[in-house]
Amino acid sequence: MTAFLKPLNITVLAGGISKEREVSLASGSQISAALRWRGHTVFQADISPENLAALDHRPCDLVFPALHGTFGEDGQLQEILESRGMAYVGSGPAAAKLAMDKVAAKSVFAEKCIATPNWQVVSNGKFKDSWTPRSGIGYPCVIKPIADGSSVACRICANISDARAHLSEFLPQYGAMLVEKFISGPELTVGIVDGTALPIIQIRPAAAFYDYQAKYTRDDTEYVFDIALPEAVLHKVRQMALDTYTCLGSRHLARVDIMVDQATMEPMVLELNSLPGFTSHSLVPKAAARAGIAFDELCERLSAMALRDQSPVPVRTPAQPHT
């Protein structure tokens, strides 16, 4: 066991208010156990916008958010941590917010010439059958929330009837959803740690779609490192993942999901996850292990990055007297 840090007091945040709460709790438990194994004192706690008591726990050298989705991964928590001058793992507020909003992220991809599937937004009450082949989307298509992860409420719709049914079920809840061209081909993911790409993983779900159950509860999903694609394609996938990480302003860690069109062999970026999972099924830890980085070492390396990149403690300037 290689020592990187002196023993620290680390607050691990897990749970939260999003639909990915159970995944977050599992990630937090794994991270906490790993950091304790490394000799650190860990305080694991839940958090919500209405209950920030976990951030008042002392002593605290840094915060390790194991949160996914709303509040924990969308920049809100990061703004609070910045305002308190607390060191924390993960991207800053602006990058976290941008990565969480798939529409905003895709707009940046277009600006930076990073290929992504054709898409459009469908709003509640304004649903029209407008993604015909002429629109560049057609059928099948993928319909997903604009700002949720773990494939929550995400579905491949084979035809207009499927699309109508899915939108009828979820548009009232979300208000707007993303409709995206379905890309048929290998599904790849690239973990990134401190600006370095980890080994690429190809995901082969036993079911037709890599949904929530395939990600977290089923044991029949295959994760393949020896990928039967030309090295030139894999090189392009790595570079696109790094370009995505850079253009969104990410730091410390991320996971970039990419599809390779089987007809053209062109990679297309789906999204970047700024706080990817750390469960027994999660992909960044699997890729790190493939690169020779054990789970406990990965957690400690990320903690070291948080201390390295800590923002200065805010200084409140006294109000100037009126003259």
C-alpha positions as CSV (number, residue, x, y, z in Angstrom):
1,M,0.0,0.0,0.0
2,T,1.7,3.2,-1.2
3,A,1.3,6.2,1.1
4,F,0.5,9.5,-0.7
5,L,-0.9,11.7,2.1
6,K,-0.5,12.2,5.8
7,P,-3.7,11.2,7.6
8,L,-6.5,13.6,6.9
9,N,-10.0,14.4,8.1
10,I,-12.2,13.9,5.0
11,T,-15.9,14.5,4.8
12,V,-17.6,12.2,2.2
13,L,-21.0,13.4,1.1
14,A,-23.4,10.7,-0.1
15,G,-27.2,10.4,-0.6
16,G,-28.6,13.8,-1.7
17,I,-31.9,14.6,-3.3
18,S,-31.7,13.2,-6.8
19,K,-33.1,10.1,-8.4
20,E,-29.6,8.6,-8.2
21,R,-29.6,8.7,-4.4
22,E,-29.2,4.9,-3.9
23,V,-26.2,4.9,-6.3
24,S,-24.7,7.8,-4.4
25,L,-25.1,6.0,-1.1
26,A,-23.3,3.0,-2.5
27,S,-20.5,5.2,-4.0
28,G,-20.1,7.0,-0.7
29,S,-19.7,3.8,1.3
30,Q,-17.1,2.5,-1.1
31,I,-15.1,5.7,-1.0
32,S,-15.3,6.0,2.8
33,A,-14.1,2.4,3.3
34,A,-11.2,3.0,0.9
35,L,-10.1,6.2,2.5
36,R,-10.3,4.7,6.0
37,W,-8.1,1.8,4.7
38,R,-5.6,4.4,3.6
39,G,-5.5,5.7,7.2
40,H,-7.7,8.8,7.0
41,T,-10.5,9.8,9.4
42,V,-13.7,9.8,7.4
43,F,-17.0,11.5,8.3
44,Q,-19.7,10.3,5.9
45,A,-22.9,12.3,5.8
46,D,-26.0,13.0,3.8
47,I,-26.7,16.5,2.5
48,S,-29.5,18.6,0.9
49,P,-30.1,22.2,0.1
50,E,-32.1,22.5,3.3
51,N,-29.6,20.7,5.5
52,L,-25.9,21.7,5.1
53,A,-24.9,20.5,8.6
54,A,-22.4,18.1,7.1
55,L,-20.3,21.0,5.9
56,D,-20.0,22.3,9.5
57,H,-18.3,19.1,10.8
58,R,-14.9,19.8,12.1
59,P,-12.1,19.0,11.7
60,C,-12.3,18.8,7.9
61,D,-9.4,19.0,5.5
62,L,-11.4,18.4,2.4
63,V,-14.8,17.3,1.0
64,F,-15.2,14.3,-1.3
65,P,-18.7,14.5,-2.9
66,A,-20.0,11.1,-3.9
67,L,-23.2,12.7,-5.2
68,H,-24.9,12.3,-8.5
69,G,-27.5,14.5,-10.3
70,T,-29.5,17.4,-8.9
71,F,-27.7,19.6,-6.3
72,G,-24.7,17.4,-5.9
73,E,-23.4,17.3,-9.5
74,D,-25.0,20.3,-11.1
75,G,-22.8,23.1,-9.6
76,Q,-25.1,24.1,-6.7
77,L,-23.0,22.2,-4.0
78,Q,-19.8,23.3,-5.7
79,E,-20.8,27.0,-5.4
80,I,-21.5,26.5,-1.7
81,L,-18.1,24.8,-1.1
82,E,-16.4,27.6,-3.0
83,S,-18.1,30.2,-0.9
84,R,-16.8,28.5,2.2
85,G,-13.3,28.1,0.9
86,M,-13.4,24.3,1.3
87,A,-11.2,22.0,-0.7
88,Y,-13.3,19.4,-2.6
89,V,-12.9,16.7,-5.2
90,G,-14.3,17.3,-8.7
91,S,-15.0,20.1,-11.1
92,G,-15.9,23.6,-10.2
93,P,-19.4,25.1,-10.3
94,A,-19.4,26.3,-13.9
95,A,-18.0,23.1,-15.3
96,A,-20.3,20.9,-13.2
97,K,-23.4,22.9,-14.3
98,L,-22.4,22.8,-17.9
99,A,-21.7,19.0,-17.9
100,M,-25.0,18.3,-16.2
101,D,-27.0,20.2,-18.8
102,K,-26.9,18.0,-21.9
103,V,-28.3,20.8,-24.1
104,A,-25.7,23.3,-23.0
105,A,-22.9,20.8,-23.3
106,K,-23.9,19.8,-26.8
107,S,-23.9,23.5,-27.8
108,V,-20.3,23.7,-26.6
109,F,-19.5,20.5,-28.5
110,A,-20.9,22.1,-31.7
111,E,-18.8,25.2,-31.1
112,K,-15.6,23.2,-30.5
113,C,-16.3,20.9,-33.5
114,I,-16.7,17.8,-31.3
115,A,-19.0,15.4,-33.0
116,T,-22.2,14.5,-31.2
117,P,-25.5,12.9,-32.4
118,N,-28.1,15.2,-33.9
119,W,-30.6,16.4,-31.3
120,Q,-33.4,18.7,-30.4
121,V,-35.4,19.7,-27.3
122,V,-39.1,18.8,-26.9
123,S,-41.0,20.9,-24.4
124,N,-44.1,20.0,-22.4
125,G,-47.2,20.9,-24.3
126,K,-45.3,21.5,-27.6
127,F,-44.7,18.0,-28.7
128,K,-44.8,17.6,-32.4
129,D,-43.6,14.6,-34.5
130,S,-40.8,16.8,-35.9
131,W,-37.7,14.6,-35.8
132,T,-38.3,13.0,-39.2
133,P,-35.3,11.7,-41.2
134,R,-35.0,15.2,-42.7
135,S,-34.3,16.6,-39.3
136,G,-31.3,14.3,-39.0
137,I,-32.8,12.3,-36.1
138,G,-35.5,9.9,-37.4
139,Y,-36.2,6.5,-35.8
140,P,-35.1,4.8,-33.8
141,C,-34.3,7.8,-31.5
142,V,-33.2,8.2,-27.9
143,I,-35.3,10.3,-25.5
144,K,-33.7,11.3,-22.2
145,P,-33.9,14.0,-19.5
146,I,-31.8,17.1,-20.1
147,A,-30.2,17.0,-16.6
148,D,-30.4,13.5,-15.1
149,G,-27.9,10.6,-15.1
150,S,-27.7,6.8,-14.7
151,S,-30.1,6.4,-17.7
152,V,-33.0,7.5,-15.5
153,A,-36.1,8.0,-17.8
154,C,-33.9,7.3,-20.8
155,R,-35.4,5.1,-23.6
156,I,-34.6,4.0,-27.2
157,C,-37.9,4.6,-29.1
158,A,-38.3,2.4,-32.2
159,N,-41.1,4.4,-33.7
160,I,-43.5,7.3,-33.2
161,S,-45.8,5.3,-30.9
162,D,-42.9,4.5,-28.5
163,A,-41.8,8.2,-28.5
164,R,-45.3,9.5,-27.8
165,A,-45.8,7.0,-25.0
166,H,-42.4,7.9,-23.4
167,L,-42.9,11.6,-23.7
168,S,-46.5,11.4,-22.4
169,E,-45.1,9.7,-19.3
170,F,-42.1,11.9,-18.6
171,L,-42.7,15.3,-20.1
172,P,-45.1,16.4,-17.4
173,Q,-42.4,15.5,-14.8
174,Y,-39.4,17.1,-16.6
175,G,-41.0,19.9,-18.6
176,A,-38.6,19.3,-21.5
177,M,-36.6,16.4,-22.8
178,L,-33.8,15.7,-25.2
179,V,-34.5,13.8,-28.4
180,E,-31.3,12.4,-29.9
181,K,-30.4,10.4,-33.0
182,F,-29.8,6.8,-32.2
183,I,-26.2,5.7,-33.1
184,S,-25.9,2.0,-33.8
185,G,-22.4,0.7,-33.0
186,P,-20.0,0.0,-30.1
187,E,-20.7,1.9,-26.9
188,L,-17.4,3.1,-25.3
189,T,-16.6,5.1,-22.2
190,V,-13.4,6.9,-21.3
191,G,-12.5,7.6,-17.7
192,I,-10.2,10.7,-17.2
193,V,-8.2,11.3,-14.0
194,D,-6.3,14.6,-13.7
195,G,-6.3,15.1,-17.5
196,T,-5.1,11.6,-18.3
197,A,-7.3,9.2,-20.2
198,L,-7.7,5.7,-18.6
199,P,-8.0,2.6,-20.7
200,I,-11.2,2.6,-22.9
201,I,-14.0,0.3,-21.9
202,Q,-16.5,-1.1,-24.3
203,I,-19.9,-1.8,-22.7
204,R,-21.8,-4.8,-23.8
205,P,-25.2,-5.1,-22.0
206,A,-27.0,-8.3,-22.1
207,A,-30.2,-6.3,-22.6
208,A,-30.8,-4.1,-25.7
209,F,-30.0,-1.0,-23.7
210,Y,-27.5,-0.1,-21.0
211,D,-30.1,1.1,-18.6
212,Y,-30.1,1.7,-14.8
213,Q,-30.4,-2.1,-14.0
214,A,-27.6,-3.0,-16.4
215,K,-25.4,-0.3,-14.8
216,Y,-26.0,-1.1,-11.1
217,T,-28.0,-4.3,-10.4
218,R,-27.4,-6.8,-13.1
219,D,-24.3,-8.9,-13.3
220,D,-24.5,-9.9,-17.0
221,T,-23.2,-6.7,-18.5
222,E,-19.7,-7.2,-20.2
223,Y,-17.0,-4.6,-19.8
224,V,-14.4,-5.2,-22.5
225,F,-10.9,-3.7,-22.6
226,D,-9.6,-5.6,-25.7
227,I,-11.8,-3.7,-28.2
228,A,-12.1,-5.0,-31.7
229,L,-11.8,-1.6,-33.4
230,P,-8.9,-0.1,-35.4
231,E,-6.3,1.7,-33.3
232,A,-6.9,4.8,-35.3
233,V,-10.5,4.8,-34.1
234,L,-9.5,4.2,-30.5
235,H,-6.9,7.0,-30.7
236,K,-9.7,9.3,-31.9
237,V,-12.0,8.2,-29.1
238,R,-9.3,9.0,-26.5
239,Q,-8.6,12.4,-28.0
240,M,-12.3,13.3,-28.3
241,A,-12.7,12.4,-24.6
242,L,-9.8,14.6,-23.6
243,D,-11.1,17.4,-25.8
244,T,-14.5,17.1,-24.1
245,Y,-13.0,17.2,-20.7
246,T,-11.0,20.3,-21.6
247,C,-13.7,22.3,-23.4
248,L,-16.2,21.8,-20.5
249,G,-13.6,23.0,-18.0
250,S,-13.5,19.8,-16.0
251,R,-10.9,18.9,-13.3
252,H,-9.8,15.9,-11.3
253,L,-12.1,13.2,-12.8
254,A,-14.8,12.6,-15.4
255,R,-16.2,9.9,-17.6
256,V,-17.0,10.6,-21.2
257,D,-19.5,8.4,-23.0
258,I,-19.0,7.9,-26.7
259,M,-20.7,5.9,-29.5
260,V,-18.9,4.7,-32.6
261,D,-21.2,4.7,-35.7
262,Q,-20.8,1.2,-37.1
263,A,-21.4,2.4,-40.6
264,T,-18.9,5.2,-40.7
265,M,-16.6,4.3,-37.8
266,E,-16.9,7.9,-36.6
267,P,-17.0,8.4,-32.8
268,M,-19.7,10.7,-31.4
269,V,-19.7,12.1,-27.8
270,L,-22.9,11.6,-25.9
271,E,-22.0,13.4,-22.6
272,L,-19.5,13.9,-19.8
273,N,-20.2,12.8,-16.2
274,S,-18.4,15.1,-13.8
275,L,-18.9,12.9,-10.7
276,P,-19.0,9.4,-12.1
277,G,-20.1,6.5,-9.9
278,F,-17.8,4.7,-7.4
279,T,-19.8,1.5,-6.9
280,S,-18.8,-2.1,-7.5
281,H,-20.2,-1.8,-11.0
282,S,-18.8,1.6,-11.8
283,L,-16.5,2.2,-14.8
284,V,-13.9,4.7,-13.7
285,P,-12.7,2.5,-10.9
286,K,-12.6,-0.5,-13.4
287,A,-10.6,1.5,-15.9
288,A,-8.2,2.8,-13.1
289,A,-7.7,-0.8,-12.0
290,R,-6.8,-1.8,-15.5
291,A,-4.2,1.0,-15.5
292,G,-2.7,-0.4,-12.2
293,I,-4.4,2.1,-9.9
294,A,-6.2,0.3,-7.0
295,F,-9.6,1.7,-5.8
296,D,-8.1,3.0,-2.5
297,E,-5.2,4.6,-4.3
298,L,-7.6,6.3,-6.7
299,C,-9.6,7.8,-3.9
300,E,-6.5,9.1,-2.2
301,R,-5.1,10.5,-5.4
302,L,-8.3,12.4,-6.0
303,S,-8.1,13.7,-2.4
304,A,-4.6,15.0,-3.0
305,M,-5.9,16.8,-6.1
306,A,-8.5,18.6,-4.0
307,L,-5.9,19.9,-1.6
308,R,-3.6,20.9,-4.5
309,D,-6.3,22.9,-6.3
310,Q,-8.1,24.4,-3.3
311,S,-9.5,27.8,-4.0
312,P,-8.3,30.6,-1.7
313,V,-10.5,31.2,1.4
314,P,-12.9,34.0,0.5
315,V,-11.9,37.3,2.0
316,R,-14.9,39.6,2.8
317,T,-14.1,43.2,2.1
318,P,-15.5,45.5,4.7
319,A,-18.2,47.8,3.4
320,Q,-17.0,51.3,2.6
321,P,-18.6,54.1,4.6
322,H,-20.8,56.4,2.6
323,T,-19.3,59.9,2.1
